[in-house]
Amino acid sequence: MADHLLGSPFKIKQAICDEFNISSFTDDKREIDKIRTVHNITIEEKEGVLEFIYQGNGFLQHMVRIMTGTLLEVGLGKKMPREIPDILAAKERAKAGFMAPAKGLFLEKILEKMNKILLEKIKQWIEYLKNKFRLFISLKILYFFLRN
């Protein structure tokens, strides 16, 4: 399995490492934006154990586990790398692979670059709210003067 999976990482990365709607790779039923960017997936074999490392701008419920299960199915030959774009396009959980167990899954770190991007987004949002609040206050004041 490792040879098959490790032998086609470029095709897998080409298909998954991008911005896309991850509906096929999550059990999250909430009506939220499901567009996420997977920047990189690293698959390494260390002492007979496959290690999957995902880098992205956000992950939803079971996303990494389902992506891992799908990639393992590619490694087992149950799915082909060329099927990944169709799975993404389907936006249906049933099209993706099994959900890998959570055992061994952990958040290793939050990259500084991502922190800076997040901080910038927060600053933009605060600025937006400030401007909106000022507009709201201005409208209230104008309304008050017009009313009196």
Secondary structure, DSSP 8 states (H G I E B T S, - for coil): -HHHHHTSHHHHHHHHSSEEE-GGG----SSS--EEEEEEEEEEEETTEEEEEEEES---TTHHHHHHHHHHHHHTTSS-GGGHHHHHHHT-GGGS-----STT-------HHHHHHHHHHHHHHHHHHHHHHHHHHHHHHHHHHHH-
